Amino acid sequence: MKRSGFADLPLHGGRVPAWLAERMEKLGSAIAESIIHHYGTAEFLSRLSDPFWFQALGAVMGMDWHSSGITTSVIGALKRGLQSRAGELGLFICGGRGKQSRKTPSELLALADSTGLDGLSLVRTSRLTAKVDNNAIADGFQIYLHSFIVTAAGDWAVVQQGLNEASGLARRYHWHSASVRDFTCEPHTGIVGQHSGEILNLVDHRARSAQEALLEIASERPDRTLSDIRRLTLPRNHDVRASDVDLKRLGAVLTLSYERQLRDFASLLLTENLGPRTLQTLALVAEVVHGAPSRFSDPARFSFALGGKDGHPFPVPLKTYDESLGLLRRSLEAAKLGRSEKLDGFKRLDSLTRAVEKRAEPAADFEAVVTHERRISPSLDGRTVFDRKPKESAVSKHEQLQLFS
């Protein structure tokens, strides 16, 4: 069996403010719908099981790029945003944080009643993934968030997170049904993270006698299977630094945004009369939807789409957020009516960005980019969680209802 990977994240307190949570819900669901439209639900599950892509998704939605809060916020936003259209999309998100995680079995059984899926099998799978990471792998992290994402075809992914109060870290675990062969024999090639001494690993192939005492985990003797694992270990620095970003890739996005000839090439998107700042955001959103796995090795770069709620690398630009959301939502609605030109334009936008990157354009000047974004922040209604007075969105509530209803 393959566990797709895990990530160690600094524990952060606080809550996501309502003005950001609402936008994350809309942008996250729009990105999910775009991926499903182009590639199907199975591919969306594959993306969720990639810790690098998941981190990039949280960053492009305006969350702090490296904190533990990304997991809770992204899963919550996706669950709320996709819930009303779960049947249409064939994608269902169960569980969540704390009390919500304990509701996963009942949610899966209710889902099985309405779809004909094997609810008991899904519940067993949900419990096994939690037991392996929480109990069988004694690495000091206790699971407090468990989300189970399942398609109408019965494929599933698990994203769950544990915390270690002593180290001040959270650890996120990703699972994917397409890779599962055996739950009890070497689900990974090693336990990778900050060294904390020897750990008890009950799914090691040498732990046969211990497994016999855990019949609830395995009902038959497992065959030994080797698997690959990918690890994303994020630094403790809260701010975004040049060392966290592939500056050549960022340079390509900025070149695309400010070079008029290249923007004219993306004519379908420019019919919306987009400014360069919104095109910069859309280029990074397009990469989250269409980019290959190798493109997400530097998830901090995606925070240059819409900043971060704590002001790193710059405040969340609400005008840009709403303008980008409006275009993406209108493109999705048009695609439902058979007019997919604009939605397909996002795919071409991603290809164009990579073409610019191959032209050996100079790498981005990190400090200059951050300085520029912070300078223009007031004109874009830039906001952080530290603002004392809430600012009105550039888009009125009435306009938002028209755009996103």
C-alpha positions in Angstrom: 0.0 0.0 0.0 1.2 3.5 -0.6 0.6 6.4 1.7 1.0 9.3 -0.6 2.9 11.4 1.8 2.9 13.6 4.9 3.8 17.1 6.0 5.1 18.5 9.2 3.5 22.0 10.0 4.0 24.5 12.7 1.0 24.7 15.1 -0.8 28.1 14.8 -3.7 29.4 16.8 -6.4 31.8 15.9 -9.4 31.6 13.5 -9.9 32.4 9.9 -11.9 35.6 9.7 -15.3 35.5 8.0 -14.3 37.7 5.1 -11.6 35.2 4.1 -13.5 32.0 5.0 -16.4 32.9 2.7 -14.0 33.6 -0.2 -12.0 30.4 0.5 -15.2 28.4 0.3 -16.1 29.9 -3.1 -12.6 29.7 -4.6 -11.9 26.2 -3.3 -15.1 24.9 -4.7 -14.5 26.6 -8.0 -11.0 25.1 -8.3 -12.4 21.7 -7.4 -15.1 22.0 -10.0 -12.6 23.1 -12.7 -10.4 20.0 -12.0 -13.4 17.7 -12.1 -14.6 19.3 -15.3 -11.3 18.8 -17.1 -9.9 15.6 -15.5 -12.6 13.9 -13.4 -13.2 13.1 -9.7 -10.5 10.5 -9.6 -7.9 13.1 -10.5 -9.1 15.4 -7.9 -8.6 12.7 -5.3 -5.1 12.2 -6.6 -4.4 15.9 -6.1 -5.7 15.8 -2.5 -3.4 12.9 -1.7 -0.4 15.0 -2.8 0.9 17.0 0.3 2.7 19.5 -2.0 -0.4 20.2 -4.1 -2.6 20.5 -1.0 -0.2 23.0 0.5 -0.2 25.0 -2.7 -4.0 24.9 -2.8 -4.2 26.4 0.7 -1.7 29.1 -0.2 -3.4 30.1 -3.4 -6.7 30.5 -1.4 -5.1 33.1 0.9 -4.1 31.0 3.9 -0.7 31.2 5.6 1.4 29.0 3.4 3.1 26.8 6.0 0.8 26.6 9.1 -1.2 23.8 10.5 -4.4 25.8 9.9 -4.2 25.2 6.2 -5.5 21.6 6.7 -8.5 22.6 8.7 -9.4 25.6 6.6 -9.0 24.0 3.2 -11.0 20.9 4.2 -13.7 23.0 5.8 -14.0 25.3 2.8 -14.2 22.4 0.4 -16.8 20.6 2.5 -19.0 23.7 2.8 -18.6 24.8 -0.8 -19.2 21.5 -2.5 -21.9 20.1 -0.2 -24.9 21.4 -2.1 -23.5 20.0 -5.4 -22.1 16.8 -4.1 -24.6 14.6 -6.0 -24.1 16.5 -9.2 -20.3 16.3 -9.0 -20.1 12.8 -7.6 -17.8 13.9 -4.8 -18.6 13.7 -1.1 -16.6 15.0 1.8 -17.2 13.5 5.3 -15.7 14.3 8.7 -13.6 17.2 9.7 -12.0 18.5 12.9 -12.8 17.4 16.4 -16.5 16.5 16.8 -16.9 16.5 13.0 -14.2 13.8 12.7 -16.3 11.6 15.0 -19.3 12.0 12.8 -17.4 10.4 9.8 -18.9 6.9 10.2 -22.5 8.1 10.4 -22.0 10.4 7.4 -20.5 7.6 5.4 -23.4 5.3 6.3 -25.9 8.0 5.3 -24.1 8.5 2.1 -24.2 4.8 1.3 -28.0 4.7 1.8 -28.4 7.4 -0.8 -25.8 6.2 -3.4 -25.6 2.4 -3.0 -22.0 2.4 -1.9 -20.7 -0.1 0.6 -21.0 1.9 3.7 -19.6 -0.7 6.1 -16.5 -1.1 4.0 -16.0 2.7 3.8 -16.4 3.0 7.6 -13.9 0.2 8.2 -11.4 2.0 5.8 -11.9 5.3 7.6 -11.2 3.7 11.0 -8.2 1.8 9.7 -6.5 4.8 8.3 -7.0 6.7 11.6 -5.8 3.7 13.6 -2.6 3.3 11.6 -1.6 6.9 11.9 -2.8 7.4 15.5 -2.0 4.1 17.1 0.1 1.8 15.0 2.6 4.5 14.2 3.6 5.8 17.6 5.4 8.9 16.4 3.9 11.3 19.0 1.2 12.8 16.9 -2.4 12.4 18.0 -5.1 12.6 15.3 -7.5 15.5 15.8 -8.7 16.0 12.2 -10.0 13.2 10.0 -11.6 13.8 6.6 -12.8 11.1 4.2 -13.4 12.1 0.6 -15.3 9.6 -1.6 -16.5 9.6 -5.1 -19.7 8.1 -6.5 -17.6 5.3 -7.9 -16.3 4.4 -4.4 -12.8 5.8 -4.8 -11.6 7.6 -1.7 -8.9 9.8 -0.2 -8.1 10.5 3.4 -6.6 13.7 4.7 -6.0 13.7 8.4 -3.8 15.6 10.9 -2.3 14.9 14.2 -0.6 17.3 16.7 2.4 17.0 19.0 2.1 19.6 21.7 5.7 19.0 22.9 7.3 19.9 19.6 4.8 22.5 18.5 4.1 20.7 15.2 1.2 19.2 13.5 1.6 16.4 11.0 -0.7 15.8 8.1 -1.2 12.4 6.5 -2.6 11.7 3.0 -4.0 8.4 1.8 -5.4 7.4 -1.7 -7.4 4.3 -2.5 -5.8 3.9 -5.9 -2.5 3.0 -4.1 -3.9 0.8 -1.2 -2.8 -2.8 -1.3 -2.5 -3.7 2.4 -3.2 -1.7 5.6 -0.9 -3.7 7.9 2.5 -4.4 6.2 5.0 -1.6 5.6 2.7 1.2 4.4 5.7 3.4 4.0 9.4 3.1 3.6 10.2 5.0 6.8 8.9 7.4 9.4 10.4 10.7 8.3 10.4 13.9 10.4 12.3 15.5 13.2 14.2 12.8 15.1 12.6 12.1 18.5 14.1 8.7 19.3 12.9 5.2 18.6 9.2 4.8 17.8 6.9 1.8 17.9 5.8 0.8 14.4 3.2 -1.9 14.4 2.9 -2.0 10.7 6.6 -2.9 10.2 7.0 -6.3 8.6 8.9 -7.4 11.7 5.9 -6.7 13.9 4.0 -9.9 13.1 3.5 -11.1 16.6 2.2 -7.6 17.6 -0.2 -7.6 14.7 -1.7 -10.9 15.9 -2.9 -9.0 19.0 -4.5 -6.4 16.8 -7.1 -8.5 14.9 -9.4 -5.5 14.5 -6.8 -4.0 12.2 -6.1 -7.0 10.0 -8.1 -10.2 9.4 -5.5 -12.0 7.5 -1.8 -12.3 7.2 -0.6 -9.5 4.9 1.9 -9.8 2.1 5.0 -7.6 2.3 4.7 -4.7 0.0 7.1 -1.8 -0.5 5.8 1.7 -1.2 7.0 5.2 -2.0 6.5 8.1 0.2 6.9 11.8 -0.4 7.6 14.2 2.5 7.1 17.9 2.8 8.8 19.4 5.8 8.0 23.1 6.2 10.2 25.6 8.0 9.1 27.3 11.2 9.5 30.8 9.8 6.1 32.4 9.5 7.0 34.9 6.9 7.6 33.9 3.2 11.3 34.1 2.3 13.1 34.0 -1.0 14.6 30.6 -0.1 11.0 29.2 0.1 10.2 30.1 -3.5 11.3 29.0 -7.0 12.1 32.5 -8.2 12.3 31.5 -11.8 8.8 30.2 -11.8 7.5 33.3 -10.0 9.3 35.4 -12.5 7.4 33.7 -15.4 4.1 34.5 -13.7 5.1 38.2 -13.2 6.3 38.4 -16.8 3.0 37.0 -18.0 1.2 39.6 -16.0 3.0 42.7 -17.0 4.1 42.1 -20.6 1.3 43.3 -22.8 2.2 41.2 -25.9 1.9 38.0 -23.8 -1.4 39.1 -22.2 -2.8 39.8 -25.7 -2.0 36.2 -26.5 -4.4 35.0 -23.8 -7.2 36.8 -25.6 -10.1 34.8 -24.2 -9.2 35.9 -20.7 -8.5 39.5 -21.7 -12.1 39.9 -23.0 -12.9 40.4 -19.3 -10.6 43.5 -19.4 -8.4 42.0 -16.6 -5.7 44.1 -15.0 -2.2 42.6 -14.6 -2.6 41.9 -10.9 -5.7 39.8 -11.4 -4.0 37.9 -14.3 -1.1 37.2 -11.9 -3.6 35.5 -9.5 -5.4 33.6 -12.3 -2.1 32.3 -13.6 -1.3 30.7 -10.2 -4.9 29.4 -9.9 -4.6 27.9 -13.4 -1.5 26.1 -12.3 -3.2 24.6 -9.3 -5.9 23.3 -11.6 -3.7 22.1 -14.5 -0.1 21.9 -13.2 1.9 18.7 -13.2 2.9 17.3 -9.7 6.5 18.6 -10.2 5.2 22.1 -10.2 4.3 22.1 -6.5 7.7 21.6 -4.9 7.7 25.2 -3.7 4.1 25.7 -2.3 5.1 29.1 -0.9 5.1 30.5 -4.4 1.3 30.2 -4.5 0.9 32.7 -1.7 1.8 35.3 -4.4 -1.7 34.8 -5.8 -3.7 36.3 -2.9 -1.3 36.9 -0.1 -1.9 35.6 3.4 -4.3 36.4 6.2 -1.4 37.3 8.5 0.1 39.6 6.0 2.8 37.2 4.7 4.0 37.9 2.0 1.4 40.7 1.8 -2.2 41.3 2.9 -5.1 39.6 1.1 -6.2 41.9 -1.8 -9.9 41.7 -1.7 -10.5 43.5 -5.0 -8.3 40.9 -6.8 -9.8 38.0 -4.9 -13.4 39.0 -5.9 -12.5 39.8 -9.5 -10.7 36.4 -9.9 -13.6 34.6 -8.2 -16.1 36.2 -10.5 -14.3 35.3 -13.7 -13.7 31.7 -12.6 -17.4 31.2 -11.5 -18.7 32.8 -14.7 -16.4 30.5 -16.7 -17.8 27.4 -14.9 -21.4 28.5 -15.4 -20.8 29.0 -19.1 -19.1 25.6 -19.4 -22.3 24.0 -18.0 -24.2 25.5 -20.9 -21.7 24.1 -23.4 -19.6 27.3 -23.7 -16.2 26.2 -22.4 -14.0 28.7 -24.1 -13.2 30.7 -21.0 -12.7 27.7 -18.8 -10.4 26.1 -21.4 -8.6 29.5 -21.5 -7.3 28.7 -18.0 -5.5 25.6 -19.3 -3.9 27.7 -22.1 -2.9 30.3 -19.5 -1.1 27.6 -17.5 0.7 26.4 -20.7 1.6 30.0 -21.6 3.2 30.5 -18.2 5.4 27.5 -18.6 6.4 28.6 -22.1 7.5 32.0 -20.6 9.5 30.2 -18.0 11.4 28.2 -20.6 12.4 31.4 -22.3 15.0 31.8 -19.6 13.4 35.1 -18.3 15.3 36.5 -15.4 14.3 35.2 -12.0 12.0 37.4 -9.9 13.5 39.9 -7.5 11.9 38.6 -4.3 12.3 41.7 -2.2 11.1 44.0 -5.1 8.0 41.9 -5.7 7.0 41.9 -2.0 7.7 45.6 -1.7 5.5 46.3 -4.8 2.7 44.1 -3.5 2.7 45.8 -0.1 2.8 49.2 -1.7 -0.3 48.6 -3.9 -2.1 46.7 -1.1 -4.3 49.7 0.0 -5.6 50.2 -3.6 -6.6 46.6 -3.7 -8.4 46.6 -0.3 -5.6 44.6 1.3 -6.7 43.0 4.6 -5.2 40.9 7.4 -6.6 39.4 10.6 -4.9 42.2 12.5 -7.1 45.0 11.0 -9.1 46.7 13.7 -11.9 47.8 11.5 -13.5 45.5 8.9 -13.3 46.9 5.4 -16.1 46.7 2.9 -15.5 44.4 0.0 -14.9 45.9 -3.4 -17.9 43.8 -4.6 -21.2 44.6 -2.8 -23.2 41.8 -1.2 -25.8 42.1 -4.0 -23.2 41.8 -6.6 -21.6 38.8 -4.8 -25.0 37.0 -4.8 -25.3 37.6 -8.5 -21.8 36.3 -9.1 -21.7 33.3 -6.9 -25.3 32.1 -6.4 
